[in-house]
């Protein structure tokens, strides 16, 4: 059977037409973003109970080479063919045979809570379609997905969900397909809804759809446990108490909630390691130092400064920072398996926040000449390596600084660091412009990837943060409209990872018991399907973007982001089985790595530190109502 919604027919399957009566009704008018709501009413006329699942699908022709988007979950092909981290990948059968054992397929179906917004988009040669649903219906957890054959792309919604051809639960080895069915009783009737959008050819046409879906879901206020000032105090205490070690001065990357058995988890509780940025290091030492100065906490000032001193006093032979320090081996390379490799995003983020720390200390009347020398040294290596087309490289060699890989967009963070350092050398801003021009293609193609060290060349929310930092910095330095336009586009892409709704948690789970609301949290990546708080790293840039564009949406989503992670900062020892000031890295909103409703029982230097960074930034923006 079929019923017209816009000009695309909806197809209903999964229910035996001899046993089910199905009616489809479409709304008479479209939503402001062009969506038309379809209501499907299904009534079971059989005489004995039956298990069944309803699927609603819609096709798009002229889609020989489709581009897919499921917010937070699937971006284009999703996993470049040379990415060795295994998770779901799309491949046309004419290009690559299906291989579900390696997560390769022309068709995928997922449970809706894997998506930051439960919607699936596709673009063909001349336009696109989107299908959006609620996370749940009266039939249970909803599912969304797509399929491709020939020149036709199909989008579908399942009530309740089914995952196929396999399920990805965080392992290299696929899991058997997860699924729900509903047991229909004689005479039982259910009504489900979906919204269908016809889209122009520009892939960025997802933005108004996602805004509309967010507005539809954001009907209840978030409930942060503490205000911004208290969250800052708690995070600073936790970072200093649980992560700082004085000899040598480091911020340990993890601290176990369970202190009694910490020594019995193969060293994975208190991880005796520190990256120079990203998962530890300079950004959070800077935050601790700034908080200590604001609050008159001399021990925090001393700790933050000592960590930065330690990093700056131990540059690699190339003139950049090292990637990380470990208690076992001292200073060394990043997590890449390439011998001697240093990850560009990690180095650039350390440089960016070191320069900010230098400026903050200068404002406090303290000269940090050694820190400034490290800023210059790192940036000179970046400029020396830059290709004529503007690419700044993704992986550098620790010995001589030569570029080992040009793939992906990991070098984008150098653009932010260089743009903010234009006062040190006009050549830095010129290099930032060239880099901004080069990496614009990733923003315009809606496929940023390569920022984190641990997921190879996957698209991630962290790529979005890097792009926002870079293009807002270029706008701030130049006031050129093209950079503001790219910053806006980058922010929209970053917000595809941000949950626009509150996931339903079963009442017995920890997240349900504590009333955790997921709206405002970000999916880490299609590979790491858990919620995280790293988006707070660009809180001031998002506020600046909102002011520059006059678009309050960016401010509202940023306020949600900060409110979300003022949940689950331990207010006292024993709070959610943690210790005061601890914050988890991972909140499990779907079936990946752990059960839905759990959280990782490790406090991370970055998850505590980025909350502190966000709070300190917010406290310097008194014109914004953060409550």
PyMOL commands that set and color helices and strands:
alter all, ss='L'
color gray80, all
select helices_A, chain A and resi 100-102+112-114+203-217+228-243+262-264+282-295+298-312+344-363+369-385+412-420+426-444+453-455+461-478+481-495+510-513+534-549+552-564+575-577+605-619
alter helices_A, ss='H'
color red, helices_A
select strands_A, chain A and resi 2-5+8-13+20-26+35-44+50-52+54-60+67-70+74-75+89-90+104-105+107-111+119-123+128-132+136-137+140-149+152-159+182-184+189-199+244-246+249-251+254-256+273-275+324-326+330-332+341-343+395-397+403-405+522-523+531-532+602-604
alter strands_A, ss='S'
color yellow, strands_A
deselect
rebuild
show_as cartoon
